[in-house]
Amino acid sequence: MANIEQNIEKLVENNINELGYELYDVEYVKEGKDYFLRIYIDSDKGISLEDCEKVSNSITEIIDTADYIKDQYFLEVSSTGVERVLKKDKHLKENIGSKVQIKLFKPHENKKVYDGILDDFNENYIEIKIENENIQIERKNISQIKTIYDWKI
């Protein structure tokens, strides 16, 4: 599925940028019996329902014409949300100093979930600061990294 996601990303990115948005991520997943192509967009001004509709209308024909996806699927265009998943190095770099949650495939020091401040990363490790301690976690053991929004503000 990664190839489909990469192909779709290359296919629609310029179009989305020309509309004034950033293509944040592409996800192609099967949930139950249905397939979903999810396009996540972002903008400094935020994303409205009208923005999602505008992008969806703009890219639907492009995706259909390219015919990368042989299965019947649902196209969803949405914002990244307040708590966003960090998949790419670009996402990590933009969020150095942000509060993140890291979920692991296997426990690290008897824990599978860590909340801390994203401090650094390289191709092999993610480093977070929890209180005054820095913890390095192997990237291959990470199932998900997402930002954490402080809802108490």
Helices and strands as residue ranges (DSSP letters): H 2-18, E 22-31, E 34-42, H 49-66, E 73-79, H 89-94, E 99-108, E 111-121, E 125-130, E 133-138, G 139-141, E 142-147
